[in-house]
Amino acid sequence: MDSHILQLLQEGATSVSNLLLKMYKRMSLTDDEMMLLIHLLSFQQEGNRFPTLTELEERMSMTSRKLIQSLQKLLKEDWITIDEFIDPQTGMRHEQYNLTPLYKKLYQTWREQQADPRSMEPFMEVAVSLDAEPVAIYARFEQAFGRPLAPFELENIHMWTEQDGYQEELILTALREAATVGKLHIRYIDRILLEWQKQQITTVEQARLYSLNFRRQANMRDHGQPL
């Protein structure tokens, strides 16, 4: 029994923005449409950026016709888009579902909600969450990457700020470090943050000093010099 429980736990979890769960009804998304979006997020966080209709049908109780209609509606109303990207490893062109428009609509809905003084109190927790995770950080990543962020990348950044508690300045320092070594990938930046966490690094100055020493030692090893 224990081994089966362990196997189930190792399946992992899908990270979904609490703000999205609280506000999708106000955004006029149906429960079916929201569940479809959650499954798209789940596939993307598993590394499948463009699940087929068959793969979606295996996880959902919708009929094929209903599933197609829901996807078409999400695309037509600009909740999601289908983008092309080139795999940096193979150079092959692929398609992917892009959920960035969903997050933009979410932010706009939140701003409208914030402007209504009659309904501010129930959403104070949401406001605090957004204040702790400035939208500007996403723009900084998109500028560095030279493209819109994929949904799984947006979720990673959200988890760094909300679940892991990393400061925005430290995240952006990790972004600059990844750019310095030519490895602008979200998973590489995640490894940098994890390494800093292990080293109990909490400030930008500590991170810069650690990275400088790390590169110096790596350079000495490459040239066969004693450390």
C-alpha atoms as a printed R data frame, in Angstrom:
    type eleno elety resid chain resno       x      y       z
1   ATOM     1    CA   MET     A     1   0.000  0.000   0.000
2   ATOM     2    CA   ASP     A     2   2.801  2.426   0.888
3   ATOM     3    CA   SER     A     3   4.452  1.991  -2.515
4   ATOM     4    CA   HIS     A     4   1.168  2.741  -4.269
5   ATOM     5    CA   ILE     A     5   0.682  5.913  -2.216
6   ATOM     6    CA   LEU     A     6   4.234  7.000  -3.034
7   ATOM     7    CA   GLN     A     7   3.631  6.401  -6.734
8   ATOM     8    CA   LEU     A     8   0.467  8.513  -6.625
9   ATOM     9    CA   LEU     A     9   2.258 11.355  -4.841
10  ATOM    10    CA   GLN     A    10   5.063 11.281  -7.395
11  ATOM    11    CA   GLU     A    11   2.558 12.051 -10.147
12  ATOM    12    CA   GLY     A    12   3.015 15.683  -9.137
13  ATOM    13    CA   ALA     A    13   0.506 18.523  -8.942
14  ATOM    14    CA   THR     A    14  -0.843 21.210 -11.242
15  ATOM    15    CA   SER     A    15  -0.333 24.793 -10.100
16  ATOM    16    CA   VAL     A    16  -3.361 26.993 -10.805
17  ATOM    17    CA   SER     A    17  -3.553 30.654  -9.821
18  ATOM    18    CA   ASN     A    18  -5.877 31.163  -6.844
19  ATOM    19    CA   LEU     A    19  -6.864 34.489  -8.347
20  ATOM    20    CA   LEU     A    20  -8.069 32.707 -11.493
21  ATOM    21    CA   LEU     A    21 -10.119 30.220  -9.452
22  ATOM    22    CA   LYS     A    22 -11.716 33.080  -7.508
23  ATOM    23    CA   MET     A    23 -12.582 35.201 -10.516
24  ATOM    24    CA   TYR     A    24 -13.292 32.946 -13.503
25  ATOM    25    CA   LYS     A    25 -17.047 33.143 -12.854
26  ATOM    26    CA   ARG     A    26 -16.883 36.938 -12.919
27  ATOM    27    CA   MET     A    27 -14.936 36.642 -16.180
28  ATOM    28    CA   SER     A    28 -17.927 34.759 -17.691
29  ATOM    29    CA   LEU     A    29 -16.053 31.466 -18.062
30  ATOM    30    CA   THR     A    30 -18.168 28.361 -17.560
31  ATOM    31    CA   ASP     A    31 -17.138 25.492 -15.292
32  ATOM    32    CA   ASP     A    32 -16.474 23.337 -18.377
33  ATOM    33    CA   GLU     A    33 -14.286 26.013 -19.945
34  ATOM    34    CA   MET     A    34 -12.371 26.507 -16.704
35  ATOM    35    CA   MET     A    35 -11.771 22.770 -16.361
36  ATOM    36    CA   LEU     A    36 -10.526 22.666 -19.944
37  ATOM    37    CA   LEU     A    37  -8.083 25.494 -19.184
38  ATOM    38    CA   ILE     A    38  -6.870 23.642 -16.088
39  ATOM    39    CA   HIS     A    39  -6.197 20.549 -18.196
40  ATOM    40    CA   LEU     A    40  -4.273 22.646 -20.737
41  ATOM    41    CA   LEU     A    41  -2.188 23.993 -17.841
42  ATOM    42    CA   SER     A    42  -1.649 20.485 -16.533
43  ATOM    43    CA   PHE     A    43  -0.428 19.211 -19.895
44  ATOM    44    CA   GLN     A    44   1.915 22.180 -20.299
45  ATOM    45    CA   GLN     A    45   3.398 21.723 -16.845
46  ATOM    46    CA   GLU     A    46   4.032 18.101 -17.810
47  ATOM    47    CA   GLY     A    47   5.898 19.326 -20.908
48  ATOM    48    CA   ASN     A    48   3.128 18.758 -23.475
49  ATOM    49    CA   ARG     A    49   2.468 22.203 -24.966
50  ATOM    50    CA   PHE     A    50  -0.068 21.083 -27.552
51  ATOM    51    CA   PRO     A    51  -2.190 18.136 -26.344
52  ATOM    52    CA   THR     A    52  -4.317 16.457 -28.979
53  ATOM    53    CA   LEU     A    53  -8.086 16.210 -28.816
54  ATOM    54    CA   THR     A    54  -7.718 12.509 -28.006
55  ATOM    55    CA   GLU     A    55  -5.423 13.275 -25.073
56  ATOM    56    CA   LEU     A    56  -7.898 15.848 -23.740
57  ATOM    57    CA   GLU     A    57 -10.834 13.484 -24.205
58  ATOM    58    CA   GLU     A    58  -9.066 10.821 -22.123
59  ATOM    59    CA   ARG     A    59  -9.035 13.177 -19.132
60  ATOM    60    CA   MET     A    60 -12.376 14.921 -19.504
61  ATOM    61    CA   SER     A    61 -15.996 13.796 -19.476
62  ATOM    62    CA   MET     A    62 -16.967 16.147 -22.317
63  ATOM    63    CA   THR     A    63 -18.153 14.718 -25.597
64  ATOM    64    CA   SER     A    64 -15.858 15.265 -28.577
65  ATOM    65    CA   ARG     A    65 -18.300 17.781 -30.020
66  ATOM    66    CA   LYS     A    66 -18.518 19.746 -26.759
67  ATOM    67    CA   LEU     A    67 -14.737 19.716 -26.377
68  ATOM    68    CA   ILE     A    68 -14.204 21.085 -29.887
69  ATOM    69    CA   GLN     A    69 -16.862 23.750 -29.342
70  ATOM    70    CA   SER     A    70 -15.242 24.819 -26.071
71  ATOM    71    CA   LEU     A    71 -11.780 25.049 -27.646
72  ATOM    72    CA   GLN     A    72 -13.146 27.040 -30.586
73  ATOM    73    CA   LYS     A    73 -14.925 29.419 -28.208
74  ATOM    74    CA   LEU     A    74 -11.778 29.986 -26.137
75  ATOM    75    CA   LEU     A    75  -9.808 30.680 -29.312
76  ATOM    76    CA   LYS     A    76 -12.467 32.883 -30.923
77  ATOM    77    CA   GLU     A    77 -12.901 35.017 -27.797
78  ATOM    78    CA   ASP     A    78  -9.124 35.339 -27.338
79  ATOM    79    CA   TRP     A    79  -8.836 33.474 -24.050
80  ATOM    80    CA   ILE     A    80  -6.053 31.391 -25.598
81  ATOM    81    CA   THR     A    81  -4.059 31.408 -28.834
82  ATOM    82    CA   ILE     A    82  -2.149 28.820 -30.831
83  ATOM    83    CA   ASP     A    83   1.447 29.918 -31.392
84  ATOM    84    CA   GLU     A    84   4.378 28.458 -33.252
85  ATOM    85    CA   PHE     A    85   7.756 28.024 -31.594
86  ATOM    86    CA   ILE     A    86  11.096 26.531 -32.577
87  ATOM    87    CA   ASP     A    87  12.602 23.911 -30.269
88  ATOM    88    CA   PRO     A    88  16.087 25.264 -29.381
89  ATOM    89    CA   GLN     A    89  17.413 21.706 -29.088
90  ATOM    90    CA   THR     A    90  16.180 20.251 -32.393
91  ATOM    91    CA   GLY     A    91  15.399 23.362 -34.438
92  ATOM    92    CA   MET     A    92  12.001 21.872 -35.306
93  ATOM    93    CA   ARG     A    93   8.880 24.043 -35.520
94  ATOM    94    CA   HIS     A    94   5.993 23.150 -33.206
95  ATOM    95    CA   GLU     A    95   2.634 24.551 -32.133
96  ATOM    96    CA   GLN     A    96   1.582 25.345 -28.586
97  ATOM    97    CA   TYR     A    97  -1.406 26.672 -26.700
98  ATOM    98    CA   ASN     A    98  -0.615 30.108 -25.281
99  ATOM    99    CA   LEU     A    99  -2.605 31.104 -22.189
100 ATOM   100    CA   THR     A   100  -1.098 34.589 -21.855
101 ATOM   101    CA   PRO     A   101  -4.356 36.256 -23.082
102 ATOM   102    CA   LEU     A   102  -6.183 34.512 -20.228
103 ATOM   103    CA   TYR     A   103  -3.867 36.104 -17.658
104 ATOM   104    CA   LYS     A   104  -4.226 39.509 -19.291
105 ATOM   105    CA   LYS     A   105  -8.036 39.236 -19.058
106 ATOM   106    CA   LEU     A   106  -7.682 38.070 -15.473
107 ATOM   107    CA   TYR     A   107  -5.601 41.111 -14.576
108 ATOM   108    CA   GLN     A   108  -8.069 43.446 -16.299
109 ATOM   109    CA   THR     A   109 -10.989 41.864 -14.439
110 ATOM   110    CA   TRP     A   110  -9.159 42.242 -11.158
111 ATOM   111    CA   ARG     A   111  -8.482 45.922 -11.870
112 ATOM   112    CA   GLU     A   112 -12.178 46.471 -12.592
113 ATOM   113    CA   GLN     A   113 -13.061 44.672  -9.375
114 ATOM   114    CA   GLN     A   114 -10.547 46.775  -7.465
115 ATOM   115    CA   ALA     A   115 -12.134 49.973  -8.759
116 ATOM   116    CA   ASP     A   116 -15.521 48.992  -7.294
117 ATOM   117    CA   PRO     A   117 -15.517 50.083  -3.613
118 ATOM   118    CA   ARG     A   118 -18.653 48.039  -2.822
119 ATOM   119    CA   SER     A   119 -16.867 44.741  -3.422
120 ATOM   120    CA   MET     A   120 -13.334 45.478  -2.260
121 ATOM   121    CA   GLU     A   121 -13.468 43.778   1.138
122 ATOM   122    CA   PRO     A   122 -14.004 40.169  -0.035
123 ATOM   123    CA   PHE     A   123 -11.073 40.566  -2.421
124 ATOM   124    CA   MET     A   124  -8.469 42.107  -0.105
125 ATOM   125    CA   GLU     A   125  -6.527 38.832  -0.092
126 ATOM   126    CA   VAL     A   126  -6.397 38.930  -3.889
127 ATOM   127    CA   ALA     A   127  -5.131 42.511  -3.838
128 ATOM   128    CA   VAL     A   128  -2.352 41.623  -1.416
129 ATOM   129    CA   SER     A   129  -1.374 38.710  -3.644
130 ATOM   130    CA   LEU     A   130  -1.045 40.933  -6.701
131 ATOM   131    CA   ASP     A   131   0.881 43.582  -4.777
132 ATOM   132    CA   ALA     A   132   3.373 40.897  -3.785
133 ATOM   133    CA   GLU     A   133   3.726 39.771  -7.391
134 ATOM   134    CA   PRO     A   134   4.041 42.863  -9.627
135 ATOM   135    CA   VAL     A   135   2.922 42.366 -13.201
136 ATOM   136    CA   ALA     A   136   6.119 44.129 -14.320
137 ATOM   137    CA   ILE     A   137   8.189 41.045 -13.516
138 ATOM   138    CA   TYR     A   138   6.483 39.171 -16.370
139 ATOM   139    CA   ALA     A   139   7.329 41.983 -18.780
140 ATOM   140    CA   ARG     A   140  10.983 41.822 -17.696
141 ATOM   141    CA   PHE     A   141  11.096 38.099 -18.478
142 ATOM   142    CA   GLU     A   142   9.384 38.560 -21.845
143 ATOM   143    CA   GLN     A   143  11.878 41.299 -22.716
144 ATOM   144    CA   ALA     A   144  14.809 39.047 -21.797
145 ATOM   145    CA   PHE     A   145  13.390 36.014 -23.631
146 ATOM   146    CA   GLY     A   146  12.414 38.095 -26.672
147 ATOM   147    CA   ARG     A   147   8.955 36.501 -26.863
148 ATOM   148    CA   PRO     A   148   5.698 36.101 -24.899
149 ATOM   149    CA   LEU     A   149   5.977 33.756 -21.940
150 ATOM   150    CA   ALA     A   150   4.456 30.302 -22.212
151 ATOM   151    CA   PRO     A   151   1.787 29.406 -19.631
152 ATOM   152    CA   PHE     A   152   4.095 27.039 -17.747
153 ATOM   153    CA   GLU     A   153   6.660 29.848 -17.518
154 ATOM   154    CA   LEU     A   154   4.035 32.231 -16.121
155 ATOM   155    CA   GLU     A   155   3.069 29.611 -13.565
156 ATOM   156    CA   ASN     A   156   6.712 29.075 -12.578
157 ATOM   157    CA   ILE     A   157   7.188 32.782 -11.905
158 ATOM   158    CA   HIS     A   158   3.941 32.847  -9.954
159 ATOM   159    CA   MET     A   159   5.119 29.907  -7.814
160 ATOM   160    CA   TRP     A   160   8.481 31.589  -7.134
161 ATOM   161    CA   THR     A   161   6.754 34.630  -5.674
162 ATOM   162    CA   GLU     A   162   3.682 33.061  -4.080
163 ATOM   163    CA   GLN     A   163   4.766 29.606  -2.891
164 ATOM   164    CA   ASP     A   164   8.547 29.825  -2.611
165 ATOM   165    CA   GLY     A   165   8.577 33.383  -1.313
166 ATOM   166    CA   TYR     A   166  11.470 34.637  -3.468
167 ATOM   167    CA   GLN     A   167  11.843 38.402  -3.632
168 ATOM   168    CA   GLU     A   168  11.300 39.971  -7.058
169 ATOM   169    CA   GLU     A   169  14.814 41.482  -7.016
170 ATOM   170    CA   LEU     A   170  16.348 38.050  -6.377
171 ATOM   171    CA   ILE     A   171  14.341 36.474  -9.218
172 ATOM   172    CA   LEU     A   172  15.465 39.192 -11.624
173 ATOM   173    CA   THR     A   173  19.068 38.710 -10.467
174 ATOM   174    CA   ALA     A   174  18.748 35.005 -11.340
175 ATOM   175    CA   LEU     A   175  17.361 36.048 -14.737
176 ATOM   176    CA   ARG     A   176  20.401 38.260 -15.357
177 ATOM   177    CA   GLU     A   177  22.731 35.457 -14.234
178 ATOM   178    CA   ALA     A   178  21.110 33.059 -16.731
179 ATOM   179    CA   ALA     A   179  21.486 35.666 -19.486
180 ATOM   180    CA   THR     A   180  25.172 36.135 -18.596
181 ATOM   181    CA   VAL     A   181  25.924 32.460 -19.216
182 ATOM   182    CA   GLY     A   182  23.621 32.227 -22.253
183 ATOM   183    CA   LYS     A   183  21.085 29.879 -20.664
184 ATOM   184    CA   LEU     A   184  17.808 31.771 -20.792
185 ATOM   185    CA   HIS     A   185  15.553 28.886 -19.827
186 ATOM   186    CA   ILE     A   186  13.009 28.905 -17.014
187 ATOM   187    CA   ARG     A   187  14.270 25.602 -15.595
188 ATOM   188    CA   TYR     A   188  17.863 26.886 -15.485
189 ATOM   189    CA   ILE     A   189  16.700 29.978 -13.603
190 ATOM   190    CA   ASP     A   190  14.800 27.684 -11.232
191 ATOM   191    CA   ARG     A   191  18.016 25.734 -10.572
192 ATOM   192    CA   ILE     A   192  19.846 28.994  -9.811
193 ATOM   193    CA   LEU     A   193  17.198 29.978  -7.265
194 ATOM   194    CA   LEU     A   194  17.270 26.533  -5.674
195 ATOM   195    CA   GLU     A   195  21.070 26.671  -5.362
196 ATOM   196    CA   TRP     A   196  20.884 30.102  -3.738
197 ATOM   197    CA   GLN     A   197  18.249 28.793  -1.357
198 ATOM   198    CA   LYS     A   198  20.520 25.902  -0.359
199 ATOM   199    CA   GLN     A   199  23.325 28.407   0.265
200 ATOM   200    CA   GLN     A   200  20.922 30.530   2.378
201 ATOM   201    CA   ILE     A   201  21.296 33.456  -0.014
202 ATOM   202    CA   THR     A   202  18.525 35.991   0.486
203 ATOM   203    CA   THR     A   203  19.857 39.286  -0.914
204 ATOM   204    CA   VAL     A   204  20.914 40.481  -4.353
205 ATOM   205    CA   GLU     A   205  24.387 41.361  -3.084
206 ATOM   206    CA   GLN     A   206  24.921 37.852  -1.659
207 ATOM   207    CA   ALA     A   207  23.728 36.317  -4.937
208 ATOM   208    CA   ARG     A   208  26.080 38.447  -7.037
209 ATOM   209    CA   LEU     A   209  29.050 37.622  -4.814
210 ATOM   210    CA   TYR     A   210  28.261 33.894  -4.902
211 ATOM   211    CA   SER     A   211  27.906 33.898  -8.703
212 ATOM   212    CA   LEU     A   212  31.152 35.835  -9.109
213 ATOM   213    CA   ASN     A   213  33.066 33.361  -6.940
214 ATOM   214    CA   PHE     A   214  31.440 30.418  -8.714
215 ATOM   215    CA   ARG     A   215  32.477 31.673 -12.157
216 ATOM   216    CA   ARG     A   216  35.993 32.455 -10.895
217 ATOM   217    CA   GLN     A   217  36.429 28.930  -9.548
218 ATOM   218    CA   ALA     A   218  35.002 27.408 -12.733
219 ATOM   219    CA   ASN     A   219  37.439 29.462 -14.810
220 ATOM   220    CA   MET     A   220  40.367 28.266 -12.667
221 ATOM   221    CA   ARG     A   221  39.291 24.641 -13.095
222 ATOM   222    CA   ASP     A   222  39.066 25.088 -16.855
223 ATOM   223    CA   HIS     A   223  42.630 26.434 -16.926
224 ATOM   224    CA   GLY     A   224  44.001 23.851 -14.501
225 ATOM   225    CA   GLN     A   225  44.906 26.434 -11.864
226 ATOM   226    CA   PRO     A   226  44.775 25.653  -8.136
227 ATOM   227    CA   LEU     A   227  41.763 27.009  -6.274
